[in-house]
Amino acid sequence: LLLYLRDTSLPLPAGAILMSPWVDLTLSCDSWERNAPFDIVPRPVPGDVLDPIACYLGQEHAPGALLTHPYASPLFGAFDGLPPLLIQSGEAEVLRDECALLAHKARAAGVSVDLEVYTDQVHVFQAFSFLGVTHKAFAACGVFAREIVPDPASPPPPPPATGAPTTTATSTVSLRVDRPPPLFDGDGIFGNS
């Protein structure tokens, strides 16, 4: 959605919180195999009536060229001009590698990204309110939102004087909250920004 909004010059949100996003419908990342025994998400079976790829793209397009279209598989898109991102992933989920690659590509395009990989957690673990880690994840979402969304109590900036040049201020979000330790540190893909 962010790529489409940007590409069509529609307004972008101040930021986006992505919880276990599925960003590569080709299933090409190693975590689909490595984490399959631990995650709650089964590997899609082509031809199955409940194949999520066919349900999303339509039976006539799965498999096909749309699998790598950036609006279906954002990992294949360009990330320049996107707002700050908070990406949360479980270490044990099949989408973990996709989340890491998304963070890496977005950072390389100049997007402010914070990747949180939660130890021993599965796909969309945030839905399990009985887990203590869920509360930490939602607290991090709250901090992220408060950092990027303007305070409605603050007065709006004055309009520019007639004929005065206008300027646009940009900033980089830097979050200061407790995070789970990075899964890997060496290449920066799984580390926190």
N, C-alpha and C positions, 0 to 999 in steps of 0.2 A: 504494500500500500504506500509506503514512504517513497519508493522509487516512482510509482505512478504519479503521486502528488507532485513530486519534484519535476518529473518529465512533462507534466501538463501545466506547469506553472501555477498550480493551486497552492493555497497556503499550507505550510508544513507546521506540525505541532512544535512546541518548544523543545520536546524531547520524546523519546519512546522507551518504554519498558518492555522487554521481550523475555517472556518466560518459556524456556525450552523451545525456541522457534525451529520449525522444520523449514530449512532454507535450501535444501538440495534434494529434489525429487528423484534424482538418479540413484540414490542410495549408495554412493560411491565411497563414502568415508568408512574407515576401518572400524569405528565404534559400532556400526550396525552389526558386525559379526562379533567383535570382542565383548560388547556389553549385552548382547541378546539374552544370555542366560540370567541376567539380573534385572532387566528392565520390564516394565509392564506393557510396553508397546511391541506388538508382534511385527515381524517383517511382512510388508504387503505382498500378497500373492496375486500376480497378474491373472485376470480372468475371474477372480473371486467376486461375487456380487458386492461384497463389502470392501473391496480394494480401495483404500482412501485416495490413491492417485487417480484411478478411473472415476471415482465419485467427484473429485475436485476438477479434473480436466475434461471429463466426459470420456466414455468408453472409446470413442473414435480417435482420441488424442493420446491415449495411454497404452503402450509407450509411443513416443513420437517426438517430433521437433519441439513441442511445447514443454517437454521435460526440462529443457535448459533455457527456456525463456525467462528473463529476469523477473517478470511479474509472477511466475509460478515457482521458480527456483531462484530467489534473490541472490544466492551465492554467485551466480553467473553474471550479475549486474555490476554497474559502477556505483560507488558509494559517495562520490564527491557531492558536497552541498547538502548532506543530510544533517539533521539535528543530533544533539548528544544522545547516546544510546546506553542503556543499562541492560545487559544481557545476563540472565541467570540460567544456569544449567546444573543438572545433577551429574556427578562424576560417573554414576553407574548407568546413565541413560544412553540409548542408541544414537541420539542426536548430539552427543557431547562434542565430537570432532567438528561437526558442522557449525556449532556455536562458536568454537574456538577459531575456525577459519573465517567466519563472519566478522568476529572482533578484529582479527588480523587484517583482513581486507579493508574494513572500515577505517581502522587506525591509519593504514597506509594511504588512504585517501584524505586524511586530515580530519576525520570525524573524531570527536571526543567520545571514547568508549570505555565503559567499565564492565569487565567480564567477571562474573562471580561463579565459580564452580564449587558446588557443595558436595562434600565428601559423602560417599555411600548413598546418594539420593538418586531417585529415578525420575522419569519424565513428569514434568509439572508436579513435582513434589509439593509445591505451594498449595495444592488443593487438599492436602492432608493436614488439617488444622491440629490434629493431635500430636504432630511432630514439633518438637521444640525449635528445630531449624527453620520451620515455616515462619515462625514469628520473627526470626532474624532476617529472613529474606524479605518479608513485608516491611520490616523496619527500614531496611536498606532502600526499598522502593519509596518509602515516605521521605527519606532524606534526599534521595535523587529528585523527587518531584518538587520538594520545597526549594532545592537549589536552582532549578531551572525555570520554574513558573513564577512570573512576576507577582509580587504581593499586591492583592487587590486593594489593600488599605493604603498603599503608597499612591501619592498623587501622580497622575500621568505627566509625562514630560510636556513642557510647553510647546505649542506648534512653532515651526520655524517662522522667522520674520519674512514678510513678503519679499521675494527676490533674493533671500539669503540662500546660500548653497546648503543642501541637506547632506547629512552624513549618517552612516549606519554604524553603530557600535557592535562589535562582535566580542564574544568572550569564550573562554574554554572552561568547562566544568571540571572542577577538581573536588572529588568527594573525600571526606575524611570520616569514614565509619569503620567499625570493626568488620573485617572480611575473613572468610575462610582462607587458609593458606593457599597460595597458588599450587595447582597440580604439577606444573612443570615451570621451571624458571629460566632455563637456558636460552630458549629461542623467543621468549616473550609472548608466545601465542596464548598460553594459559595464565600468564601473570596478570595481576591487576594494574591498571594504568595509574 
